[in-house]
Amino acid sequence: MNDTDAAPRTKMRAWQVQRAGEPSEVLALVHLDVPEPGPDEVRIRVGAATLGLPDVFMCRGFYPLTPPLPFVAGQEVAGVVSAAGPGAAVAVGTRVMGVTAFTDGRGGFADETIVPARSLHRVPEGMSDPEAAAFFIAYHTAWIGLVQRADIKAGDELLVLGGAGGSGAAAIQLGHALGAHVVATAAGPERAEFCRQQGADIVIDHRSEAVADAIRSATGGHGADIIYDVVGGDLARESLNAVANEGQLLLVGFASGSWVQVSPAHAVRRNYAVVGVYAGAYDRGFNEQIHEELLSLYAAGRITVPVTRTVPFERLPFALDELAQRSSLGRTVMVPAQ
């Protein structure tokens, strides 16, 4: 008997955020009714769910898309379709990856979750559930930022801030695959070595080097044509002092806890553009197109998914604490034992 043959469950485990605070303090293990998919939704039996800083920020209560309490967090999942709502043309038993309905509290840190059909994408042969769960947001965002918004070209000087995290690692790999000269920032030798393994040509330890001077040195005095900023805060502000003429700052995330504050006068004087990057702004047709482009790169071995750690369901709150403390590399993925 396989999973799709088993009798349907009526209750499931879930990690529910019940108040604002650090993950291990505010997440409670509860048993909820298995959710029923609505129109144009599917239910997924979770094979893997990725842990991300947005989940930490939702626990703390200051992520922009935090739903009302109590809620189940978890944005990225992979697994098997266990039910399809009206209008969702997806067969039960199909392996998929996607973004959950976390904005209304039906996230992926559970045995089963809801995914809007528009957010579903195929999992290719040979890709594991942990890889699939960690693929979609990081690589789609990197493609939208580097290709769609920045029009990256071979030979461009690409600076990736926070290259040792999941989003940064995807940008390093994609930039390298597209022929850019990739410079990354990281904190400490272990994280720097991880960035090199992802394809960074030069890594700057921002805790021990003067960042702007190091960027200019790494780019032969040219400066960064594209700054892929998933960090924000002081690191991004300092990096802007080494942006190239007609360069671009891509605003992707704020792992530091705050967006970089850009001075209009500085942007004018240095002649650079500030560009927002939001993967949710595109329709399904566009997302399907870039998904296939990215899967072609994956199949050719030109990009990989840096899942460095898998954790069991029971350890999820503590793994989120470690993620918040910047003590993990690449992607951490929860794999529920079912």
C-alpha positions as a printed Julia matrix, in Angstrom:
338×3 Matrix{Float64}:
   0.0    0.0     0.0
   1.38   3.42   -0.87
   0.58   6.84    0.62
  -2.18   7.56   -1.86
  -3.89   4.25   -1.02
  -3.96   4.89    2.74
  -7.19   5.85    4.48
  -7.43   9.64    4.71
  -6.54  11.1     8.06
  -8.84  13.58    9.78
  -6.3   15.12   12.16
  -2.73  16.22   11.59
   0.23  17.6    13.5
   1.17  21.24   13.04
   3.49  23.78   14.59
   1.3   26.76   15.42
   2.53  30.26   16.26
   0.41  31.34   19.23
   2.08  34.65   20.22
   4.97  36.84   19.1
   8.5   35.93   20.11
  11.4   33.61   19.35
  10.39  30.42   17.53
  11.07  27.91   20.3
   9.13  30.09   22.73
   6.01  30.7    20.64
   5.55  27.56   18.51
   3.18  24.98   19.96
   2.69  21.46   18.66
  -1.04  21.04   18.05
  -3.39  18.64   16.31
  -5.64  20.32   13.78
  -8.27  19.14   11.36
  -6.75  18.23    8.02
  -7.54  21.26    5.82
  -9.89  20.96    2.87
  -8.79  22.71   -0.33
 -11.06  25.44   -1.65
 -11.56  26.5    -5.27
  -8.29  26.49   -7.21
  -6.4   25.02   -4.28
  -4.78  21.67   -3.59
  -3.82  19.88   -0.42
  -0.28  18.56   -0.2
   0.98  15.74    1.98
   4.2   17.44    3.03
   7.37  15.58    2.09
   9.62  18.49    3.02
   9.25  22.1     4.13
  12.01  24.69    3.98
  12.85  26.9     6.94
  13.49  30.55    6.1
  14.12  33.85    7.83
  10.61  35.03    6.88
   9.31  32.24    9.14
  11.45  33.58   11.99
  10.18  37.11   11.33
   6.57  35.84   11.3
   7.15  34.23   14.7
   8.41  37.59   15.93
   5.39  39.31   14.42
   7.02  41.84   12.11
   7.08  40.18    8.7
   4.85  42.16    6.3
   2.75  39.09    5.39
   2.28  37.77    8.93
  -1.28  36.41    9.32
  -3.42  36.91   12.43
  -2.64  34.69   15.44
  -2.73  31.76   15.78
  -1.3   30.49   12.51
   0.88  27.82   10.9
   3.99  29.24    9.2
   6.08  27.67    6.45
   6.22  29.08    2.93
   7.96  26.47    0.79
   6.99  22.82    0.49
   7.29  19.78   -1.68
   5.23  16.63   -1.55
   2.33  14.73   -3.05
  -1.11  16.1    -3.88
  -3.62  14.45   -1.53
  -6.76  16.38   -2.6
  -7.72  18.94   -5.22
 -10.37  21.61   -4.85
 -12.83  22.72   -7.57
 -11.01  24.12  -10.59
  -7.59  22.76   -9.59
  -6.59  20.59  -12.53
  -3.95  18.55  -10.67
  -4.21  14.8   -10.19
  -4.05  13.3    -6.72
  -0.67  11.59   -6.32
   1.28  14.17   -8.35
   4.64  15.26   -6.91
   4.83  19.05   -6.73
   6.68  21.96   -5.17
   5.13  25.29   -4.34
   4.33  28.16   -2.02
   1.7   27.51    0.63
  -1.3   29.59    1.65
   0.8   30.86    4.57
  -0.61  34.39    4.32
  -3.89  33.13    5.76
  -2.2   30.87    8.3
  -2.23  27.57    6.38
   1.53  27.11    6.14
   3.75  24.11    5.56
   4.96  23.29    9.07
   2.38  20.53    9.28
   1.73  17.03    8.0
  -0.52  18.46    5.28
  -0.95  21.95    3.89
  -2.79  24.0     1.28
  -1.16  25.39   -1.86
  -2.91  27.63   -4.4
  -2.91  25.85   -7.74
  -1.26  28.87   -9.38
   1.76  28.35   -7.09
   2.29  24.68   -7.96
   5.19  23.54  -10.13
   6.45  20.18  -11.21
   9.24  18.3    -9.51
  11.62  16.76  -12.07
  12.76  13.16  -12.0
  15.71  12.74   -9.68
  15.05  15.8    -7.49
  14.43  14.91   -3.85
  11.66  16.44   -1.74
  14.16  18.5     0.33
  15.74  19.87   -2.85
  12.34  20.63   -4.35
  11.13  22.41   -1.22
  14.23  24.62   -1.26
  14.21  25.32   -4.99
  11.22  27.45   -5.88
  11.44  30.77   -4.02
  15.23  31.1    -3.97
  15.79  30.34   -7.64
  12.71  32.03   -9.03
  13.61  35.18   -7.1
  17.22  35.0    -8.29
  16.06  34.66  -11.91
  13.6   37.52  -11.63
  16.22  39.73  -10.0
  19.23  38.91  -12.15
  17.62  38.16  -15.52
  14.25  39.89  -15.65
  15.06  43.03  -13.64
  18.83  43.49  -14.02
  19.31  41.94  -17.49
  22.56  40.34  -16.33
  25.21  39.71  -18.97
  28.33  37.59  -19.12
  31.21  39.52  -17.59
  29.06  41.68  -15.31
  30.41  42.28  -11.82
  27.79  40.73   -9.54
  27.95  41.34   -5.8
  25.85  39.01   -3.65
  25.34  40.17   -0.08
  24.83  37.34    2.4
  26.04  34.64    0.05
  26.07  31.85    2.65
  22.29  31.83    3.11
  19.85  30.01    0.85
  18.81  33.05   -1.19
  22.36  34.3    -1.56
  23.66  30.88   -2.57
  21.04  30.65   -5.34
  22.07  34.06   -6.67
  25.75  33.07   -6.62
  25.05  29.85   -8.51
  22.76  31.46  -11.07
  25.09  34.41  -11.62
  28.01  32.04  -12.12
  25.97  29.89  -14.54
  25.11  33.0   -16.57
  28.73  34.07  -16.89
  29.01  36.88  -14.35
  32.09  37.51  -12.22
  30.65  36.81   -8.78
  31.78  38.52   -5.59
  30.03  37.52   -2.37
  30.07  38.71    1.23
  30.05  36.36    4.2
  30.9   36.39    7.9
  33.87  34.2     8.8
  35.98  31.59    7.01
  33.43  28.74    7.09
  30.75  30.82    5.43
  33.27  32.25    2.97
  34.33  28.75    1.93
  30.66  27.79    1.45
  30.25  30.76   -0.94
  33.26  29.6    -2.95
  31.71  26.16   -3.21
  28.59  27.79   -4.7
  30.66  29.45   -7.42
  31.77  32.79   -5.97
  35.03  33.97   -7.56
  35.94  36.2    -4.61
  34.51  36.31   -1.09
  34.7   39.31    1.23
  34.55  38.72    4.98
  32.5   41.74    5.95
  33.39  41.35    9.62
  37.12  41.8     9.05
  37.43  43.8     5.8
  36.48  47.31    4.76
  33.64  46.29    2.46
  33.66  49.11   -0.1
  37.44  48.96   -0.52
  37.31  45.17   -0.83
  34.59  45.37   -3.52
  36.62  47.85   -5.56
  39.69  45.61   -5.25
  37.72  42.48   -6.19
  36.36  44.16   -9.32
  39.61  45.76  -10.48
  38.38  49.21   -9.47
  35.22  48.95  -11.58
  32.72  48.44   -8.77
  29.64  46.26   -8.67
  27.36  46.37  -11.73
  24.65  44.5    -9.82
  24.24  44.3    -6.05
  21.93  41.45   -5.06
  20.85  42.51   -1.59
  19.17  39.98    0.67
  20.67  41.55    3.81
  19.84  45.27    3.9
  21.0   47.46    6.77
  24.54  48.7     7.19
  26.15  46.09    4.94
  24.08  47.16    1.93
  24.6   50.84    2.7
  28.38  50.41    2.83
  28.36  48.34   -0.37
  26.68  51.19   -2.24
  29.91  53.16   -1.89
  31.41  50.72   -4.4
  28.57  50.49   -6.91
  29.62  50.95  -10.54
  28.46  53.79  -12.74
  25.01  52.81  -14.08
  24.95  49.97  -11.58
  21.84  48.5    -9.98
  20.89  47.77   -6.39
  18.41  44.88   -6.31
  16.25  45.02   -3.19
  15.47  41.38   -2.42
  15.31  40.97    1.35
  16.31  42.24    4.77
  17.98  39.41    6.68
  19.57  42.03    8.95
  16.1   43.01   10.14
  15.83  46.26    8.18
  15.85  47.38    4.56
  18.77  49.51    3.42
  17.98  53.24    3.54
  18.99  54.7     0.17
  19.72  58.4    -0.13
  18.25  59.83   -3.35
  21.16  62.26   -3.5
  23.64  59.36   -3.27
  21.81  57.44   -6.02
  21.89  60.48   -8.29
  25.51  61.37   -7.58
  26.72  57.78   -8.1
  24.31  57.26  -11.03
  22.81  53.93   -9.99
  19.29  52.49  -10.03
  17.35  51.06   -7.09
  15.25  48.1    -8.28
  12.64  46.18   -6.32
  12.49  42.4    -6.77
   9.28  40.56   -5.86
   8.66  37.09   -7.26
   4.94  37.32   -6.39
   4.37  40.04   -8.99
   4.29  37.65  -11.97
   1.57  35.44  -13.42
   1.59  31.67  -13.69
   2.55  31.62  -17.35
   5.68  33.64  -16.68
   6.56  31.52  -13.65
   6.14  28.29  -15.6
   8.47  29.61  -18.29
  11.27  30.51  -15.9
  10.71  27.31  -13.91
  11.51  25.29  -17.01
  14.57  27.46  -17.75
  15.82  26.85  -14.23
  15.11  23.11  -14.36
  17.15  22.95  -17.58
  20.1   24.46  -15.71
  19.51  22.0   -12.87
  19.37  19.03  -15.24
  22.64  20.17  -16.84
  24.33  20.37  -13.44
  24.9   24.12  -13.74
  22.91  24.86  -10.59
  22.28  22.7    -7.54
  20.13  23.08   -4.43
  22.34  23.66   -1.35
  20.35  21.71    1.24
  22.93  21.41    3.99
  20.71  20.09    6.76
  17.46  18.2     7.22
  15.68  18.17   10.57
  12.8   16.04   11.86
   9.39  17.52   12.55
   9.99  17.54   16.31
  13.13  19.72   16.05
  11.65  22.46   13.88
  11.32  25.25   16.53
  14.94  24.79   17.62
  16.18  24.71   14.02
  14.38  28.02   13.43
  16.17  29.45   16.48
  19.5   28.4    14.97
  18.54  29.96   11.66
  17.73  33.2    13.47
  21.19  33.14   15.04
  22.85  32.83   11.6
  24.46  29.55   12.62
  23.37  27.56    9.55
  24.58  27.5     5.96
  22.51  27.12    2.8
  19.03  25.69    3.24
  17.63  23.89    6.27
  14.66  21.66    5.49
  12.17  19.92    7.77
  11.29  16.36    6.76
   8.24  15.07    8.67
   8.21  11.39    9.6
   4.76  10.19    8.51
